[in-house]
Amino acid sequence: MPKLPKYVEIVNYFKEKIESGEIANDELFPPESEICAKFSTSHMTVSRAMNKLAVHGFIKRIKGKGTFADDKFKAKIKKSSVRTESITDMIRNAGLEPSAELIKYGIIKGKEAPDIAALLHVAEEDFLHFFIRTRFGNGSLICISYSYISQNILPTMDIKRLEGSLNQYIEELGIERSYGYMELGACLPSAEQAKLIGSNHVPLLRQMILWNVNDEPFELTTHYFVGDKFTITQDKITARSTQTTLSDHAREPLVK
């Protein structure tokens, strides 16, 4: 059996400790320097492992205090139970006309978004495409999307294509996303999002998707669906699929 990468070994070690209760919820983690020494590895590797644990809800970082065990992983919906479709297809399958508007596009260095860069295996001086888009169905705001794409895999991007289907554009470039994972959560809008939505009281469904290409992380996109336009239904506790739909419009599941 091939040896696991060191960061995976660290992730699995702490996941097991937290899931078993050996490390209690809210318990302070040791400093990263101690974890480096324990696993005989670098700060970069430990940081990558900590980012993975944070994304999956096993730890939380509190500025000025440290890293603590968390139990949010218990409430996460994992990719094993859902299948993702493009937002364009979701909206179209709901009987609506999809459209998108590019709010912001830029190229940033990994050091400007270190947590994202660590997830996408992008070095501090390497680059990421970063863009924000709003997604509409029949002219009504459905979703706000934030995307980071590794420039190591996609060196240049046609910005005009970002006002259409990103999935279709990537497929046309011959880039095949091999696999990924998705997590769902709920939140209230930020001040920036509230301006776009026109309200700071509408809850948002947050969908984060990390895609890989040839086993290398390629894209991290977080969609924020407007709560009064979106619902999640599950028919049975034992059902294989979680259905996400546009309320008052769709009969077809958007995310199965």
N, C-alpha and C positions, 0 to 999 in steps of 0.2 A: 504494500500500500504506500503511495507516495506521501512524503512528509508534507504536512500542512504549512502554508506560509506563516511566518512568525506572528503577523498581526491577527490572523485567524485563530491561532493558538491562544493568543491573549484574549480575544473576544470570547471564545468558547469557555475559557477558564472563568472569566468573570460572569458570563451568562449563567453558567452552572451554579456558581456561588450565590447569585442573586435569586435565581429561580428556586433554589433549595431553601433559601432563607438564612443560609450561613452568613451572608452579608445582608443585613437588615435594611429595609426601606429607610432612606434618609441618613444612612451611615456614611461617614466621611471616608472617601477613598484615600489611599496613600498617595504621596506626591509622585509625579511621573518619573522623577529620578529614581525612586525606589522600585517602581515597576520595570524601568529600564534595567536596573541591576538584577532584579529577580529573573527576568527572561533573557538577560545578556543580549540586549538589542538597543537600537538607537531611539532617540526622542521622536524622530519622524515616524518610526514604526508604531510606537506607543500612542502617539497622537492620532495616527490613522485608526488604530483599534478603538480609542476613546470616541472618535467621531462616529464609528460604526455603532458602538453601544448607545451613544446619544440619539442617533437617528432611530434606532429600534426601541427607544424608551426605557433602556436599562439604567441609564445614568442621567444626571442633570448637572449643569455647570452653573455656579452662582458666582458672579464676578466679585472678587475680593474675599471670597470665603473658601472656594475650592470645588471639588467634584464630589457628588453624593450619589448613592444608589437610589434608583427610582423604580416605581412599580407601574409606570404608564404602559409598559410592554403588555400588561394583562389586557388592556383595552384596545390594543392595535388590531386592525384587520389586515392580515398578511396576504401576499400575492397568491399563496396557495389556494385561497378561496375566491379570488377574483380574476377576471380577465379584462385587460384594458383595450379600449378602442380609441380612435382619434376623436378629439372634441368635435371636429367638423362632421364626422360620421354620426356621432351621438346626436347632434343638433338636427342633422338631416333626417335621421331615423325617427326623430320626434315629430316630423312633418313640418319643420321650420326651415327657413332659408338661412344658412350659416354665413357669417361674415366675420372679419377680424380687422382690428386697427392696431398698428404698431405705435405704442406709446413712447418707447425708448429703446435704443440699440447702442451698444458700445463694446469695445474690446478692453478687457481689464487683465491685469497681471494676477497670478495666483495669490500673491501676498495681499492683494486688496480684498480677497474673500477667502481667507485661509481654511475655514471649515469646508466650504464648497470644493476648494482646490484639493483638499485631502481626500474627499470622497471620490473625486474624478481623477486622482493620481496626477495632478498637475503641479509642477514645481513652482516655487515662488516667483521665478522670473519668466515662466512660460505664460501663455495667454489663454483666456476664455472668452468666447462670445457670450454676451449677456444681453437679454432683451425682455421687455415687458409688453404683453399684448392684451387687448380686451377682445372677448369673443361674444358674438351676438347671435340671436335667433329671431328672425323677422324684425331686426332693429332693436330688440330688447336685450339689455346686458345680461348675459348668462354667467360669464366667467372672466376672471382676471388671471393671466398666466405669466409666471416668471421662469425664464429658462436660462440655464448655463450649459454651454457646449464646449468640449475640449477642442482647442484649435490644433492640437496634435493630430487629431483624426479628421477634422474638417477645417482646413487652413483658411479658406475663403468662403464667404456666404453672400448670396444675392439677397440683399435686404428687401427688395420688392416682393420676394416670395413669402416673406413673413406675414403678409396680409392675406395669405391663403392657408392651405393645409401644410403644416410643417412636416407631418408624416409623409405626405405625398412628395414633397420636395426632397426629403432625405432618401426616399426610395428611388427617385429619379436620378440621384447622384450615385446610385449603386451601393449605398451604405446599408448594410443589413444588420439591424439590431438583433443580437443573438438571444438575449434574455434580459430580464430586469426584475425589479420588485416594486410594489406599490404599497403605500400606507394611507389610511384615511384618518382624519381627525376633524374636530370642530373648533371654531374660534370666532371672535368678533373682529370686525374690520379695523385695520390701522387707519390713521388719519388720512393717509394717501388713498387708501381703498374706499374710505367713506365718501371722499369727494367724487370718485368715479361712480359709486353706487347711488349717491344722493341721500345716504342715511348712514348713521353710525350705530344703528340698533339692529340691523338685519344680520343674523348669524351667517357664517360662511362654512361651507364644507371644504376642508382642505385635503387635496389629493396630491401626494408627492410621489413621483415616479423617477426611478434611477434606471437608465438603460445602459447596457453594455454592448460593445462591438468587438467580436473576437476575444472575449474574456477581458477586455479593457473597458473601464468606465468611460462613457461617452457623453451622456446627457443627464442633467438633473433638472426636472421641470416640476414646479409646484403650481397647481391650479387651485384657485379659490372660487368655488361656485356660490352664486348668490342663493342664500338659504330659502327664500320664498319662491324660487324657481326650480328647486331641486329637492328630491326626497330619496331616501334609501328604504327599501322594503326587503324583508327576508321571510319567505313563506314558511319555512320550518327551521327548527333549531338544528336539525341534521342536514339541512339543504346544502348542496355543494356551492350554490351561487348566492351572492348578495346583489340585488338589483338596485340600480340607481336610475332615477327617471326625472325628466322635467315635469314638474307638477302642472296639472290642468292641461297638459298638451299631449303627453306621450303614453302609449300603451307598451311600446317596445322597451326592453331594458337598455340603459345606456352603458352601464358597466356590469358585466355578468360575473 
